[in-house]
Amino acid sequence: MAKDTVEVLIEGGTATPGPPLGPALGPFGINMMQVVEEINKKSADFAGMKVPVKVTIDRDTKDF
């Protein structure tokens, strides 16, 4: 079970599939909109603040 980790800095509740998240996650072939929605849901309370985000991806199952 190989896992990769992507770390980016986004503004709370405003993640998009564009940079910096999109280019960092694109090569892994995961559903980008699911990741964006989950990040926005979990970071909504931090609106207006820069939030470090760590996404761990299972290469085999494409789960995050």
DSSP file (Angstrom, degrees, kcal/mol; ACC not computed):
  #  RESIDUE AA STRUCTURE BP1 BP2  ACC     N-H-->O    O-->H-N    N-H-->O    O-->H-N    TCO  KAPPA ALPHA  PHI   PSI    X-CA   Y-CA   Z-CA
    1    1 A M              0   0    0      0, 0.0     2,-0.3     0, 0.0    57,-0.0   0.000 360.0 360.0 360.0  92.9    0.0    0.0    0.0
    2    2 A A        -     0   0    0     56,-0.0    57,-2.3     2,-0.0    58,-0.5  -0.627 360.0-168.0 -82.6 133.5    2.0    2.9   -1.3
    3    3 A K  E     -A   58   0A   0     -2,-0.3     2,-0.3    55,-0.2    55,-0.2  -0.947   8.5-165.0-124.7 144.8    1.1    6.3    0.0
    4    4 A D  E     -A   57   0A   0     53,-2.6    53,-3.3    -2,-0.4     2,-0.4  -0.909   9.5-148.2-121.7 152.7    2.1    9.8   -1.2
    5    5 A T  E     -A   56   0A   0     -2,-0.3     2,-0.4    51,-0.2    51,-0.2  -0.982   7.4-167.8-125.7 134.5    1.6   13.1    0.7
    6    6 A V  E     -A   55   0A   0     49,-2.7    49,-3.1    -2,-0.4     2,-0.5  -0.981   5.5-166.9-119.5 129.9    1.0   16.5   -0.8
    7    7 A E  E     +A   54   0A   0     -2,-0.4     2,-0.3    47,-0.2    47,-0.2  -0.975  16.2 159.8-120.3 127.9    1.3   19.6    1.4
    8    8 A V  E     -A   53   0A   0     45,-2.3    45,-3.3    -2,-0.5     2,-0.5  -0.905  35.7-125.1-138.4 166.1    0.0   23.0    0.3
    9    9 A L  E     +A   52   0A   0     -2,-0.3     2,-0.3    43,-0.2    12,-0.1  -0.973  37.4 166.3-116.3 120.7   -1.0   26.3    1.8
   10   10 A I  E     -A   51   0A   0     41,-2.5    41,-4.2    -2,-0.5     2,-0.4  -0.843  42.0 -99.6-128.5 165.5   -4.5   27.6    1.0
   11   11 A E  E >   -A   50   0A   0     -2,-0.3     3,-2.2    39,-0.3    39,-0.2  -0.753  58.4 -91.6 -84.7 132.8   -6.9   30.2    2.3
   12   12 A G  B 3  S-b   47   0B   0     37,-2.8    36,-0.6    34,-0.7    32,-0.1  -0.117 103.6  -0.3 -49.9 128.0   -9.5   28.6    4.5
   13   13 A G  T 3  S+     0   0    0     26,-0.3    -1,-0.3    34,-0.1    27,-0.1   0.488 113.3  87.2  75.5   4.3  -12.7   27.5    2.8
   14   14 A T    <   +     0   0    0     -3,-2.2    -3,-0.1    29,-0.1    -2,-0.1   0.054  48.0 145.3-126.6  27.7  -11.6   28.7   -0.7
   15   15 A A        -     0   0    0     21,-0.2    25,-0.1    -5,-0.1    -5,-0.0  -0.374  24.2-175.4 -64.1 144.4   -9.7   25.8   -2.2
   16   16 A T        -     0   0    0      2,-0.2     6,-0.4     3,-0.1     5,-0.3  -0.894  41.2-108.3-134.1 164.9  -10.1   25.3   -5.9
   17   17 A P  S    S+     0   0    0      0, 0.0     8,-0.1     0, 0.0    -2,-0.1   0.515  97.5  85.2 -73.6  -0.9   -8.9   22.8   -8.4
   18   18 A G  S >> S-     0   0    0      1,-0.2     4,-2.6     4,-0.1     3,-0.7  -0.114  84.3  -9.0 -84.0-171.2   -6.5   25.4   -9.7
   19   19 A P  T 34 S+     0   0    0      0, 0.0    -1,-0.2     0, 0.0    -3,-0.1  -0.308 121.3  18.0 -60.8 145.6   -3.0   26.2   -8.4
   20   20 A P  T 3> S+     0   0    0      0, 0.0     4,-1.0     0, 0.0     5,-0.1  -0.998 134.2  35.6 -89.3  -9.2   -1.6   25.4   -5.9
   21   21 A L  H <> S+     0   0    0     -3,-0.7     4,-2.3    -5,-0.3     5,-0.3   0.938 113.2  53.9 -72.9 -48.5   -3.8   22.3   -5.3
   22   22 A G  H  X S+     0   0    0     -4,-2.6     4,-2.8    -6,-0.4     3,-0.2   0.930 110.1  44.2 -55.2 -55.1   -4.6   21.2   -8.8
   23   23 A P  H  4 S+     0   0    0      0, 0.0    -1,-0.2     0, 0.0    -2,-0.2   0.829 115.0  51.0 -62.3 -29.5   -1.0   20.9  -10.1
   24   24 A A  H  < S+     0   0    0     -4,-1.0    -2,-0.2    -3,-0.2    -3,-0.1   0.860 121.1  31.4 -75.1 -35.0    0.1   19.2   -6.9
   25   25 A L  H ><>S+     0   0    0     -4,-2.3     3,-1.9    -3,-0.2     5,-0.6   0.697  97.0  86.4 -96.7 -21.3   -2.7   16.5   -7.0
   26   26 A G  G ><5S+     0   0    0     -4,-2.8     3,-1.6    -5,-0.3    -1,-0.1   0.856  82.9  57.2 -49.2 -47.4   -3.2   16.1  -10.7
   27   27 A P  G 3 5S+     0   0    0      0, 0.0    -1,-0.3     0, 0.0    -2,-0.1   0.668  97.8  63.9 -63.5 -14.3   -0.5   13.5  -11.3
   28   28 A F  G < 5S-     0   0    0     -3,-1.9    -2,-0.2    -4,-0.1    -3,-0.1   0.625  98.2-133.4 -87.2 -12.2   -2.2   11.1   -8.7
   29   29 A G  T < 5 +     0   0    0     -3,-1.6     2,-0.2    -4,-0.4    -3,-0.1   0.759  52.9 144.0  70.1  26.3   -5.4   10.7  -10.7
   30   30 A I      < -     0   0    0     -5,-0.6     2,-0.9     1,-0.1    -1,-0.2  -0.542  66.1 -85.4 -92.8 164.8   -7.8   11.2   -7.8
   31   31 A N     >  -     0   0    0     31,-0.3     4,-1.6     1,-0.2     3,-0.3  -0.573  41.9-163.9 -71.6 104.5  -11.1   13.0   -8.0
   32   32 A M  H  > S+     0   0    0     -2,-0.9     4,-2.6     1,-0.2    -1,-0.2   0.865  83.1  54.5 -61.4 -41.1  -10.0   16.6   -7.6
   33   33 A M  H  > S+     0   0    0      1,-0.2     4,-2.6     2,-0.2    -1,-0.2   0.857 105.6  53.1 -67.2 -34.1  -13.5   18.0   -6.8
   34   34 A Q  H  > S+     0   0    0     -3,-0.3     4,-2.1     2,-0.2    -1,-0.2   0.917 111.6  46.5 -63.8 -41.6  -14.0   15.5   -3.9
   35   35 A V  H  X S+     0   0    0     -4,-1.6     4,-2.6     2,-0.2    -2,-0.2   0.938 113.3  48.5 -64.9 -47.0  -10.7   16.6   -2.4
   36   36 A V  H  X S+     0   0    0     -4,-2.6     4,-2.7     1,-0.2   -21,-0.2   0.919 111.8  49.2 -60.2 -45.8  -11.5   20.3   -2.9
   37   37 A E  H  X S+     0   0    0     -4,-2.6     4,-2.2     1,-0.2    -1,-0.2   0.905 112.4  48.1 -61.8 -41.8  -15.0   19.9   -1.3
   38   38 A E  H  X S+     0   0    0     -4,-2.1     4,-2.3     2,-0.2    -2,-0.2   0.910 112.6  48.1 -66.2 -42.8  -13.5   18.1    1.7
   39   39 A I  H  X S+     0   0    0     -4,-2.6     4,-1.9     1,-0.2   -26,-0.3   0.929 112.6  48.7 -63.3 -45.2  -10.8   20.7    2.2
   40   40 A N  H  X S+     0   0    0     -4,-2.7     4,-0.7     1,-0.2    -2,-0.2   0.885 111.6  49.9 -63.5 -38.3  -13.3   23.5    2.0
   41   41 A K  H >< S+     0   0    0     -4,-2.2     3,-0.5    -5,-0.2     4,-0.3   0.925 115.1  42.8 -64.9 -44.3  -15.6   21.8    4.4
   42   42 A K  H 3< S+     0   0    0     -4,-2.3     3,-0.2     1,-0.2    -2,-0.2   0.731 120.3  41.3 -77.0 -21.5  -12.9   21.2    7.0
   43   43 A S  H >< S+     0   0    0     -4,-1.9     3,-2.0    -5,-0.2    -1,-0.2   0.357  80.4 104.7-107.3   6.2  -11.3   24.7    6.6
   44   44 A A  G X< S+     0   0    0     -4,-0.7     3,-1.2    -3,-0.5    -1,-0.1   0.828  75.7  59.5 -57.5 -34.6  -14.4   26.8    6.4
   45   45 A D  G 3  S+     0   0    0      1,-0.3    -1,-0.3    -4,-0.3    -2,-0.1   0.619 100.3  58.5 -70.2 -11.0  -14.0   28.0   10.0
   46   46 A F  G X  S+     0   0    0     -3,-2.0     3,-2.2     3,-0.1   -34,-0.7   0.000  74.2 158.9-107.7  27.2  -10.6   29.5    9.0
   47   47 A A  B <   +b   12   0B   0     -3,-1.2   -34,-0.1     1,-0.3     3,-0.1  -0.236  68.3  20.2 -54.1 134.8  -11.9   31.8    6.3
   48   48 A G  T 3  S+     0   0    0    -36,-0.6     2,-0.3     1,-0.3    -1,-0.3   0.342 107.3  99.0  86.9  -6.3   -9.5   34.6    5.5
   49   49 A M  S <  S-     0   0    0     -3,-2.2   -37,-2.8   -37,-0.1     2,-0.4  -0.857  79.2-112.8-113.2 148.8   -6.5   32.8    7.1
   50   50 A K  E     -A   11   0A   0     -2,-0.3   -39,-0.3   -39,-0.2   -41,-0.0  -0.671  37.5-165.8 -77.0 129.9   -3.8   30.7    5.3
   51   51 A V  E     -A   10   0A   0    -41,-4.2   -41,-2.5    -2,-0.4     2,-0.3  -0.972  17.9-131.0-123.4 126.5   -4.2   27.1    6.3
   52   52 A P  E     -A    9   0A   0      0, 0.0     2,-0.4     0, 0.0   -43,-0.2  -0.612  27.3-163.8 -74.6 134.1   -1.7   24.3    5.8
   53   53 A V  E     -A    8   0A   0    -45,-3.3   -45,-2.3    -2,-0.3     2,-0.5  -0.971  10.6-167.8-123.5 132.7   -3.3   21.3    4.1
   54   54 A K  E     -A    7   0A   0     -2,-0.4     2,-0.5   -47,-0.2   -47,-0.2  -0.982   4.7-170.2-121.1 121.3   -1.8   17.8    4.0
   55   55 A V  E     -A    6   0A   0    -49,-3.1   -49,-2.7    -2,-0.5     2,-0.5  -0.953   5.8-160.0-112.9 122.3   -3.4   15.3    1.6
   56   56 A T  E     -A    5   0A   0      8,-0.6     2,-0.4    -2,-0.5   -51,-0.2  -0.903  12.1-164.3-103.0 126.3   -2.4   11.6    1.9
   57   57 A I  E     -A    4   0A   0    -53,-3.3   -53,-2.6    -2,-0.5     2,-0.7  -0.927  17.4-142.9-118.4 130.9   -3.1    9.6   -1.2
   58   58 A D  E  >  -A    3   0A   0      5,-2.7     4,-2.3    -2,-0.4     5,-0.4  -0.836  13.1-155.9 -88.4 114.6   -3.2    5.8   -1.5
   59   59 A R  T  4 S+     0   0    0    -57,-2.3    -1,-0.2    -2,-0.7   -56,-0.1   0.832  88.1  49.7 -61.7 -34.0   -1.8    5.1   -5.0
   60   60 A D  T  4 S+     0   0    0    -58,-0.5    -1,-0.2     1,-0.2   -57,-0.1   0.930 124.9  23.3 -74.3 -46.3   -3.5    1.8   -5.3
   61   61 A T  T  4 S-     0   0    0      2,-0.1    -2,-0.2     0, 0.0    -1,-0.2   0.582  93.9-130.1 -97.8 -11.8   -7.0    2.7   -4.3
   62   62 A K     <  +     0   0    0     -4,-2.3   -31,-0.3     1,-0.2     2,-0.2   0.676  58.0 146.5  65.8  18.8   -6.9    6.4   -5.1
   63   63 A D              0   0    0     -5,-0.4    -5,-2.7     1,-0.1    -1,-0.2  -0.505 360.0 360.0 -79.3 154.8   -8.4    7.1   -1.7
   64   64 A F              0   0    0     -7,-0.2    -8,-0.6    -2,-0.2    -1,-0.1   0.316 360.0 360.0-135.9 360.0   -7.3   10.3    0.1
